[in-house]
Amino acid sequence: MVTPAPPRWDRKMQQRLARGEEAALGELYDRFASLVHNLAHRVMDDEHAAAQITREVFGYIWENPDAYDPKHGSLRSWIAGLTQRQAVHRLRQAQNTGEETPEEVEARVREASAAARADYIVTSMPTPLREALDRAYRQRLDYRQTAADLGVTEDEARRRLRLGLQLLSTAMDHPPQLDAGPSQRNRGRLL
């Protein structure tokens, strides 16, 4: 399957970063800082660590703008992958000094990775699917109430819920490859 060309914004942003435009880093930060921080916090469950990882990820991007390869997907996905790898690396470091066994550490890493992936999937899914899931699961509405609240048919509400759940199921079905692929070569000093 061929990866579709990333949005034009991604390519232009990479070019601006490669030229050393500080304003580009500011724009990138404004657009993705909450994603990075939330993913890092989800893995680490620590506000200070999430803030540190956020600084490290954007520092890495600033120092290595050519590490992003548009052929492998969107800039958003690449940044999320950097964040997850860095957070998991930090989690392993922090827990290896504790009293947990290696198996317990790896179980926590898998759990945190799946949760971070689920968060990313929810924030990336189309708004209609995200709104339907929000009403059904956070507000505890059934599909009929969800349909009425969204102003759609019951069939459409069921379709949105089904598609949203199918997307979320991929968080558990396909755990991310943390140490594989082209990004492994480009991580530089980030990990």
C-alpha positions in Angstrom: 0.0 0.0 0.0 1.4 3.4 -1.0 1.5 6.1 1.6 -0.4 9.1 0.3 1.7 12.3 -0.1 1.7 14.3 3.1 -0.1 17.6 3.2 1.7 20.5 1.6 1.9 22.2 5.0 4.1 19.3 6.3 6.6 19.7 3.5 6.7 23.5 3.8 7.1 23.3 7.5 10.1 20.9 7.1 11.7 23.2 4.6 11.2 26.2 6.9 12.7 24.3 9.8 15.7 23.2 7.7 16.3 26.9 6.9 16.4 27.6 10.6 13.2 29.7 10.7 12.4 30.2 14.4 8.9 31.2 13.6 8.4 27.8 12.0 9.3 26.1 15.3 6.8 28.4 17.0 4.1 27.4 14.6 4.9 23.8 14.9 4.9 24.0 18.7 1.5 25.8 18.7 0.0 23.2 16.5 1.5 20.0 18.2 2.6 20.8 21.7 -0.7 19.7 23.3 -0.5 16.4 21.4 3.1 15.8 22.5 2.5 16.7 26.1 -0.7 14.6 26.3 1.0 11.6 24.8 4.0 11.9 27.0 1.8 12.4 30.1 -0.3 9.4 29.1 2.8 7.2 29.0 4.7 8.7 32.0 1.7 9.7 34.2 3.9 12.5 35.4 3.4 16.2 34.6 7.1 17.2 35.0 8.3 14.3 32.9 5.7 15.1 30.2 6.9 18.7 30.1 10.5 17.6 29.8 9.7 15.2 27.0 7.8 17.9 25.2 10.9 20.2 25.3 13.2 17.3 24.2 10.9 16.4 21.3 10.8 20.0 20.0 14.5 20.4 20.6 15.2 17.3 18.5 12.9 18.5 15.7 14.7 21.9 15.7 18.1 20.3 15.6 17.2 17.5 13.1 14.5 18.8 10.7 15.7 16.4 8.0 14.9 13.4 10.2 11.3 13.7 9.1 10.7 11.8 5.8 7.5 12.9 4.1 7.4 9.5 2.3 6.7 7.7 5.5 3.6 9.7 6.6 2.4 12.9 8.0 4.4 15.3 10.2 1.8 14.8 13.0 2.4 11.0 12.9 6.1 11.4 13.0 6.0 13.8 15.9 3.6 11.4 17.8 6.1 8.5 17.1 9.0 10.5 18.4 7.1 11.4 21.5 6.0 7.9 22.2 9.5 6.5 21.7 11.0 9.1 24.0 8.4 8.6 26.7 8.7 4.8 26.6 12.5 5.1 26.8 12.2 7.4 29.8 9.6 5.1 31.4 12.0 2.1 31.0 14.9 4.1 32.4 12.9 5.3 35.4 11.4 1.9 36.2 14.6 0.0 35.8 16.0 1.7 38.8 12.9 0.7 40.9 11.7 -2.5 42.4 9.7 -3.8 39.4 10.8 -6.8 37.5 11.6 -6.5 33.8 8.3 -8.3 33.0 6.4 -5.7 35.1 8.2 -2.9 33.4 7.4 -4.3 29.9 3.8 -4.9 30.8 3.5 -1.2 31.9 5.2 -0.1 28.7 2.8 -2.1 26.6 -0.2 -0.7 28.6 1.0 2.9 28.3 1.8 2.5 24.6 -1.7 1.1 23.9 -3.3 3.9 25.9 -1.2 6.6 24.2 -2.0 5.1 20.8 -5.8 5.1 21.7 -5.5 8.8 22.7 -3.8 9.6 19.5 -6.4 7.7 17.5 -9.2 9.5 19.2 -7.7 13.0 18.7 -6.9 12.1 15.0 -10.3 10.6 14.0 -12.8 12.7 12.2 -14.9 15.0 14.4 -18.2 13.2 13.7 -16.8 9.9 15.0 -15.1 11.5 18.0 -18.3 13.4 18.9 -20.3 10.2 18.8 -17.8 8.3 21.0 -17.7 11.2 23.4 -21.5 11.1 23.9 -21.7 7.4 24.1 -18.8 6.8 26.5 -18.1 9.9 28.4 -21.7 11.1 28.7 -23.1 7.6 28.9 -25.7 8.1 26.2 -27.1 5.2 24.2 -27.1 5.3 20.4 -30.6 6.7 20.3 -29.7 9.6 22.6 -26.4 10.1 20.8 -28.4 10.4 17.5 -30.8 12.9 18.9 -28.0 14.9 20.5 -26.0 15.0 17.3 -29.1 15.6 15.1 -28.4 12.5 13.0 -30.4 9.3 12.3 -30.1 6.3 14.6 -28.5 4.4 11.8 -25.9 7.1 11.3 -25.1 7.2 15.1 -24.6 3.4 15.1 -22.4 3.7 12.0 -20.2 6.4 13.7 -19.9 4.5 16.9 -19.0 1.3 15.0 -16.3 3.1 12.9 -14.9 4.9 16.0 -14.7 1.6 17.9 -13.1 -0.1 15.0 -10.4 2.6 14.8 -9.8 2.4 18.6 -9.5 -1.4 18.4 -6.4 -0.9 16.3 -4.6 0.5 19.4 -4.7 -3.0 20.9 -4.6 -5.1 17.7 -1.4 -3.4 16.4 0.9 -2.2 19.1 3.4 0.3 17.7 6.8 -0.8 16.7 8.9 1.2 19.1 12.4 0.2 17.9 11.9 -0.6 14.2 11.8 1.1 10.9 13.4 4.1 9.2 12.9 6.3 12.2 15.3 4.2 14.2 18.2 5.5 12.1 17.1 9.1 12.5 16.6 9.3 16.2 20.0 10.7 16.8 20.4 11.9 20.4 16.7 11.9 21.2 16.9 8.5 22.7 
